[in-house]
Amino acid sequence: MSRADTIRRNKESAERMRQHRAETLAVVVSGVCPQCGSRVKRNLALTGWYQCSQYGADGFRADNARPQCSWQGFTEF
Protein backbone atom coordinates (compact mmCIF):
# COMPACT_ATOMS: atom_id res chain seq x y z
CA MET A 1 0.00 0.00 0.00
CA SER A 2 1.40 3.35 -0.98
CA ARG A 3 1.66 6.49 1.10
CA ALA A 4 -0.86 8.17 -1.22
CA ASP A 5 -3.38 5.39 -0.50
CA THR A 6 -2.93 5.86 3.24
CA ILE A 7 -3.40 9.62 2.96
CA ARG A 8 -6.53 9.14 0.83
CA ARG A 9 -8.02 6.62 3.30
CA ASN A 10 -7.29 8.95 6.23
CA LYS A 11 -9.00 11.86 4.48
CA GLU A 12 -12.03 9.71 3.66
CA SER A 13 -12.24 8.52 7.26
CA ALA A 14 -12.02 12.07 8.59
CA GLU A 15 -14.82 13.15 6.25
CA ARG A 16 -17.07 10.27 7.37
CA MET A 17 -16.46 11.21 11.02
CA ARG A 18 -17.23 14.89 10.29
CA GLN A 19 -20.45 13.91 8.55
CA HIS A 20 -21.48 11.63 11.42
CA ARG A 21 -20.83 14.39 13.97
CA ALA A 22 -22.91 16.84 11.94
CA GLU A 23 -25.81 14.36 11.73
CA THR A 24 -25.64 13.67 15.47
CA LEU A 25 -25.51 17.39 16.27
CA ALA A 26 -28.64 17.96 14.16
CA VAL A 27 -30.45 15.28 16.19
CA VAL A 28 -29.24 16.80 19.47
CA VAL A 29 -30.44 20.25 18.43
CA SER A 30 -33.86 18.85 17.53
CA GLY A 31 -33.99 16.92 20.83
CA VAL A 32 -35.91 14.06 19.18
CA CYS A 33 -34.59 10.55 18.53
CA PRO A 34 -34.61 9.77 14.78
CA GLN A 35 -35.48 6.10 15.44
CA CYS A 36 -38.34 6.23 17.93
CA GLY A 37 -39.25 9.88 18.52
CA SER A 38 -38.32 9.91 22.22
CA ARG A 39 -36.28 12.62 23.91
CA VAL A 40 -32.51 12.68 23.39
CA LYS A 41 -30.33 13.07 26.47
CA ARG A 42 -26.65 13.57 27.17
CA ASN A 43 -24.67 10.75 28.78
CA LEU A 44 -22.06 12.38 31.00
CA ALA A 45 -19.81 9.30 31.02
CA LEU A 46 -18.00 10.52 27.87
CA THR A 47 -17.62 13.98 26.34
CA GLY A 48 -20.14 14.62 23.57
CA TRP A 49 -22.08 11.35 24.01
CA TYR A 50 -25.84 11.54 23.43
CA GLN A 51 -28.42 8.77 23.58
CA CYS A 52 -32.11 8.22 23.16
CA SER A 53 -33.84 8.35 26.55
CA GLN A 54 -35.18 4.87 25.73
CA TYR A 55 -31.65 3.46 25.37
CA GLY A 56 -30.71 0.73 27.83
CA ALA A 57 -32.26 -1.99 29.96
CA ASP A 58 -35.37 -1.79 32.14
CA GLY A 59 -34.78 0.60 35.00
CA PHE A 60 -32.49 2.82 32.92
CA ARG A 61 -34.95 3.99 30.26
CA ALA A 62 -37.20 7.01 30.64
CA ASP A 63 -40.33 4.88 30.23
CA ASN A 64 -40.00 1.14 30.88
CA ALA A 65 -43.44 0.55 29.36
CA ARG A 66 -42.12 1.59 25.95
CA PRO A 67 -39.66 -0.46 23.86
CA GLN A 68 -35.92 -0.05 24.03
CA CYS A 69 -34.17 2.11 21.42
CA SER A 70 -30.56 1.82 20.25
CA TRP A 71 -29.82 5.33 18.91
CA GLN A 72 -26.71 7.02 20.22
CA GLY A 73 -24.03 9.29 18.80
CA PHE A 74 -21.11 11.57 19.53
CA THR A 75 -20.78 15.28 18.81
CA GLU A 76 -17.07 15.39 19.75
CA PHE A 77 -14.12 13.10 19.08
C-alpha positions, 0 to 999 in steps of 0.5 A, a space after each residue: 500500500 502506498 503512502 498516497 493510498 494511506 493519505 486518501 483513506 485517512 481523508 475519507 475517514 475524517 470526512 465520514 467522522 465529520 459527517 457523522 458528527 454533523 448528523 448527530 448534532 442535528 439530532 441533538 439540536 432537535 432533541 428528538 430521537 430519529 429512530 423512535 421519537 423519544 427525547 434525546 439526552 446527554 450521557 455524562 460518562 464521555 464527552 459529547 455522548 448523546 443517547 435516546 432516553 429509551 436506550 438501555 435496559 429496564 430501569 435505565 430507560 425514561 419509560 420502561 413501558 415503551 420499547 428499548 431504542 438503540 440510537 446514540 451518537 457523539 458530537 465530539 471526538 
